Amino acid sequence: VGQFMADRLRRDLAAASVVQAGVARLVAVAVEDERRTFLHEAHTRVAALERLDDRRRDEHAVEAGREEAKIVDDIVTGRYARAGAR
C-alpha cells in the first residue's frame, strides 16, 4: 500500500505540474499579447508624430520661401522706385 500511495503522490504532483505549466503558458501568452498591443500603439503614435514633424518642416520651408520672396520683392520694388525717381 505504501508503494501505491507513493506512486499516486508522484503522479498527482506530475499532473499538478502540467496544469501549473499550462496556466503559466496562458499567462505568458496574455502578457505577450498585451505587450504586442502596447508596442503596436506606440509605433502608431511615433509614426503620427513623425508625419506631423514632416508636415511642420514642410510648412516651415513654405513659410521661409514666402518670407524670402517678400524680401526679394521689397528689394526689387525699392530699386525700381529709386531708379524711377532719377
Disulfide bonds with the S-S distance in Angstrom:
none
